[in-house]
């Protein structure tokens, strides 16, 4: 399965702008992120949320070098948040290796079939928690948290953890194996 094409509105630091906010808008596409390399993509419900900020993103950052040893060239986190929020979150977490992708409109997440309503916690439309190993734009392995549904009462986490994905890449028995691509991560919207 091929990752859907999307354009992400990002904010890039540009010192030539000067002033207290030296950033400019830049469109980055899914091809820019996924074509010609083997990467990890993981998605989560929102920036600054407890599980995401305490465990998932910091653990991917900490294990980055271990993923490189398994042939992973980049690790991306996508969330249905705007570029301002994602940049502030990355700065607050002190990220240096994991790259954050703002999917403010939810276009990419919708086309991945992973957009869910989270009105029950005041979020609106957000991403279900999942991860994938993507090789040249094609999903190689898929890790989706159980219970996919709108307004889920829980926030399951484990299948898409960096520890589980790393174990899968190393060929170890993981807590919940990544799905084969033939099982298909995309849902019909």
Secondary structure, 3 states (H helix, E strand, C coil): CECCCCEEEEEEECHHHCCCCCEEEEEEEHHHHHCCCEEEEEECCCCCCHHHHHHHHHHHHHCHHHHHHCCCCEEEEEECCCHHHHHHHHHHHCCCCCEEEECCCCHHHHHCCCEEECHHHCCCEEECCEEEEEECCEEEEEEECCCCCCCCCCCCCCCCCHHHHHHHHCCCCCCCCCECHHHCCCCCC
